[in-house]
Amino acid sequence: MIRAALMAAGLALGVPAPGLADPAQRAMAAAQALLDAGNHLRQASSGSDRIAALGVTIQAYEDGMVALREGLRDAQLRETALARVFSARGSDLSRLLAVLMATDRLDANTALVHPSGALDAARAAQLLGEVAPSLGTEVAVLRDELQELRALRRARQYGLLALEQGLGTAQEARVALAQAISERGPLPKRLVDDPDRLQMLAQDAATLDEFAAELAQGGSALGTTPVAGIAAAHGTLDLPVRATVLRRFNQPDAAGISRAGLVLATTPDALVTAPWSGTVRYAGTLAGQGNAVILEPAEDKLMVFVGLGALMVETGEILPRNAPLGTMPAENSSAAGTGTRSQTLYFEMRDGANPIDPEPWFAFTGRQEPE
């Protein structure tokens, strides 16, 4: 259905003048990207590595929906601007249309005849010659603007259709991912701290810093076979979630409070993945801070994720890079349908018990760039 809508929209849009229908074209391109992501869902659901394939598909959906929402927003802004122009130029456009209608009724021979004689006829012809180029320019501009307005409206119509169906299919992919994880069974585990003790520490710790320090004092779960290679990945990691950086390391917020990590603004239900392979030192709730995952990618290195909704891992599991950790909380009623980045993930990196700036470890690209 989306494909048919896009094909119809493409025929309706035609080939716009350069630079005119850019917002419309961006919205249509984003809708097409969303369609392309959907084409991979069936393959991902039946492939041998279903979990990895479904994770990639879900993130492609998230990228496509963010791009489509941005394209639709730009199209709406441009459409509103054009409507204001038409409203402000209403009287001028009426006079222009009146002139066009009047001149359209004259044939060439009648236009050269003037009732006052040859001299006035020559003067009238001279005036028409001077006005014609300007009139032609006005007509061309009006035609292009009307064409752009039609393109914008069609792009919004089909873009909204693609967005509505994309949301449903993305949810289908999330369900398939959860099912695939359930069918996979437990991952290999390393011997880690007693789970009951960890849960007690998580509930009793006054702060995240205190809990992370307890983990660091407990030693590494990697034993004699640490996960190698993360040092060489410095500056190349992907963010754990499709997001914009709301606050950087130790950057104070409006209340003057700073945190030793990144605050990432995400869309509801966004998939959170492991930037690097490692052992899950803890997966569960932290007192007053919601669900959290603490990953050990190398000895004396910890990655801390706080603010997740549903968790997809367990304490002690050994994860590959890009493995799903969980999803962000669902949309709340006040933000329902807005498509905004209404959820925040707190991400921290630690060297032993000490927080370090995570940003240099990541390659920010596209919508991952700090705002």
N, C-alpha and C positions, 0 to 999 in steps of 0.2 A: 504493500500500500504506500509506504514511504517512497519506494522507487518510482511508482507511477506518478506520485505527486511531484517529485523532483523533475521527472521528465517533462511533465506538463508545465512546470514553472520555467524550466529551461527554454521551452518553445515560446512561452509567453514573454520571457525577458528579451529574447533576441540578442543582438549584439549592441550593447550600449556604447554611447560615445565615450572616448577615453576620459576616465576620472569622474564620470557622472554617477554611475550606479555602483560605486565601490562598496558602500555599506550593504546593498542588496546582494552583490556578488559574494561578499564575505559571509553573509548569512547563509547563502545557498551552498557555498563551499563547506561551511561547518556542518550543515545538514547532510551533505554528501559524506563527510568524514564520519558522522554518526552512523550512517547507513553502512559504510565500509566496516566499521567496528562490529556491527550486527552480523555481517556476513561471516565473521570468524567464530560466532558463538557456537554454531552447530559443530564445527570442526574441533573447537576447544572442548566441547562436552564429550566428544567421542575419541579424542586423541589419547595416546599412551600416557603422556604427562599432563593429566587433566588439570591438576592444581596450578601448575605454572602457567598453562595456556589460559585458564579461566582468569587468573590474576592479571595477565597482560590484557585480556579482553575487557575486564572491568575497568582497568585504568585507561584504556582507549576510549571507553564510553565516558568516563569522567572528563577526559580531555575534550572529547567531542561536545559534550553538553555544556562545559564551561565556554568553549569557543562559540557555540551556537547562541548561548545566552548573551555573550558579548556582541555577537553579530546582530542579534535582534535588538539589543539596546541601541547600538549605533544606527540601525535602520529606523528605529522609532524616533530617535533624536533628529535624524536627517528629514524624516517625513514631517515632523512637527515644524522644523525650520522652513521647509518648503511651503507648508500650509500658511505659516505666518507671512511669508513673502507674497503669496497669492492674495491673502487678505489685505495686506498693506497696499498692494498695487491694484486693488479691485477696480477703482475708477479708471486707471490708465489702461487696464486690460479691456474694460468695456469699450473705451473709445477706440482702442486698436481693433477690436473685433468689429465695431461699427464701420470703421474705414475699410477693413478687409471685405466685409459684406457688401459695402457700397461699390467698391472698385471691382468686385467680382462680377457685378451685374452689368458692367460696361464692356462693350466690345472695343476692339482697337480703333476702328473707324470713328465710333461715337466719341471716344476719349479725346480725339484730336480736334473736334469741332467745338468752338466757343461761340455763344450767341452774340458777343460784343465784337466779333471780327477776328481777323487774322493775328493782330498784335496781341490781344488778350489770350488767344489760343496759344501763341508762342510762349507767353509768360507762364501760362498754366502748365504747358509741357515742361518748361524749365523747372518750375516748382516741383512737379512730379518727379523729375529726374533727380532733384536734390534729396527729396524725401524717400525715394524708393530704396536706396541702400540701407538707410537707418531702419526703415520699416521691415526690410528683409531680415536684418539682424535681430530685431525684436521678435519677429515670427520664429526664427531659428532657435533663439533662446527659450521662448515659450514652449516650442515643440519638444526641446530637449528636457526641460523641467517637467513637463507633463509625462514624458516617457519615463523619466526617473521616478516620478511619483507612483506611476503604475507598477514599475519594477519593485519598488520598496514595499508596496502593499502586497504584491504577490509573494515576495520573499518572506514577509512576516507571516502570511497565511500558511505557506508550506513549511516554514521553519517551526512554527508553533505545533504543527501536526507531527513533524519529525521529533520535536522535543517531547511531546506527550507520549509517543510510542517508544522513544528511546528510554524514558524513565522506567516504563514497564519492563522493557527487555533487560535493562541494567539490573533491575531487581531480580529478574529471572536468573541472570548470571550469578548474582550473589547467592541465591538459593542453591544453584548448581555447585558453587564453590564449597559451601558449607556441607553439602551432601558428599562431595568428593573427599573432603577432609575426614568426614565421619567414616566413609568406606575405606579410606586408606589405613585407618588404625593408628596406634601410637607410633611416634617416631623413636629412633634409638635414643636412649637417655644415658647421661653420665651420672656418676654418683655425686650428688650435691647435698647441700645442707638438708636436714630433716624438714620436710614440707610443713609439718605442724609448727615447728619452731619458727620457720620463715613467716608463716601466717600470723603468729603471735607478734613477731617483730614488726610486721607491716601495720598491725592494728595499734601497737603500743608506741611506735615511733612518733615523736612530736612533729618531725619534719621529714621531707624527702631526703634532705642532706644527712640526717641522722640514720635513716634506714640504709642509704647507699654506703655510708661509712661502715655500718655493721657488716654489710656484704663484703666490702673490701677487706675488712679485718679477718673475715672467715676464710680468706684465701681463694685461689682460683679454682674453678670447676674443671679446667682444661687438663689438669694433671701434667703429665709429661709429654702430651701431644697437643700443644697449643695450635689454634688455627692461625696459619701463617699468611702473610701477604697483605694485611690491611695497611701496613705502613706504606707500601708501594701504591696504595689506592688513594693516598692523600690528594685531595682536590678533584677527585673524579666520581665520588659517590653521588647517587641520586637521593633526593629527600625521601623520607619514609612514606610520604603521602603527597598527593597532588595538592599544593598549597601555595600561599604567598606568605612571606616572612613578616609577621606582624610586629615582632620585637626581636632585636638581636641580643647577643650575649651581654648581660649586665646593662642593657638599655632600660632606663626607668620608664614606667608607664605614666599616665596622667596623674596618678596619686604619688608619684615619686618612688614607687617600689620597683626594684630591679631584681631579675632572676638570672641565675647562672646557666642559661640555656636559651634555646630559640622558642618563641611562641609562634606557632604556625596556624594560620586561618584556613580552614578547610570547609568543604561542603558536607552536609549531613550524609552519613552512610559511606563516606569515602574509605577506600581500602588502605590500610596501613601495612607496610611490608618492611622486611629486614634489609637495611642498606648493605649489610655484609653478613656472611655466614657466622654462626657462633652458637653458644649454648645459652638457653633460657635460664638465667639464674633465679628469676621470679616472674610469675604470671598470676595476677590476682588483684584484689582491691587494696588500696592504700587509704588509711583513715582520712576522711574528709577530702580526698582527691580523686575518687573514682577508680576505674580500672587502670592498671599499669603493667607494663612488661619491662623487665631489665634483661638486656642481652649482653653476653660477654663475647665479643668478637675476637679477642686476643687476651693473653694473660695481662692482668692489671689494667685492662680497658673495659669500660662499661658503657652501654648505650641505654638511656632511660627514656621510656615513652609513657607519658601520663595523660589521661583524659580519654581513653578509648571507651567505646560502648561494649560491643561483644568481643570476646577473646577467642582466638582460634589456635592457641598454643597452650602448653602446660609446662610447669616448672621442670627443668632438667632435659627438655628435648633439644636435640642437635638440629639446627636449622640450616638449610642452604641459603645463599644470597637471594633476595627478593621473595623469600617465603612469606605468605600472609601471616601477620601477627593478630589481626582483628580488624574491626571497622569502627568508624567514628559513630557517636550517638546519632539516632535518627532525628529527623526534623521535628522541632517543637511546634506547637499549634500557632504561635505568633509569627513564625517564619515560614509556615507551610506554603509551598508553591512559589516562594520568592526566588529560589535558586541561589541564594546568597551564601557566602562563606560564614555561616553562623556558628560553626563549631571551632574549637581551638585544641590543638595538640601541643603539649609541652615536651620538647625534646632536649635531652642533656647528654653530654659525653663526659666521662670521668677517666682520669689517669690515676689509678689507685683510688684514694679517697677524695682527690681534688678535682673539682669541675674544670674543664678546659673549654675554650671557644670552639664550638662545633663547625662554625661556618666555613673555615678554611678547608675542611674535609670534603665539602660538597661542591659539585659543579652546577651552579644555578643556571637554568635555561628556561626560556619561555615564561609561562605563568608561575614558575617556581622562583622567579627573581624577587628580591626584596622590594616592597613598595616604597 
